[in-house]
Amino acid sequence: MIEVERKFHLTQKQRQKLLEGAVFLGEKEITDTYFDKLSYALGRRDMWLRERNDSFQLKVPLAQNVREGVDRYNETEDEAEIRTLISLPPGQGLAKDLGMGGFLPICVLKTKRKKYRKDGFIIDLDETTGEGFVYTIAEVELMVDLDEQVENAAARIDSFAREHGLELDASIEGKVLSYLKSRRPEHYRALVEAGVAYG
């Protein structure tokens, strides 16, 4: 599956309008530990390896994002695929082998997520904390099966956002980039130089 999403900072009025008529799907707490090398090898390629509640996931960008501010990633939890994509040979298990391969935790973030569905879209309202860092963000997303469906999904998200009075701001960054900007500026600068972060 391909995840197509756009991020927003909401005013209280925008939040109310966005959630009007939405179906509440539930609330959960997520703990994410993100990994990279000291050279920022994954981040420089806009790849994000995380252990989420004891399961590893890798987000890999699909070519160039079709619209400013709209992210599209292929997510995989398949260990063999993750190893191939991050060039980590088979070993004693991913958790043990990451350290041997030079991968270190770059941050641990805890997120309280409220999930809604409206008009076929998934809306996530997140409050993330970690080491004195606090970040709130909303995401509107669609999941599609094929790369050729991404452009249409991005257009639908933008239309849905405009209908709800949301600003299409391409400079809004996700929780990890915001954390790095706040707590690991050298790491963040490397990602700006690589064209992954906005600066």
Disulfide bonds with the S-S distance in Angstrom:
none
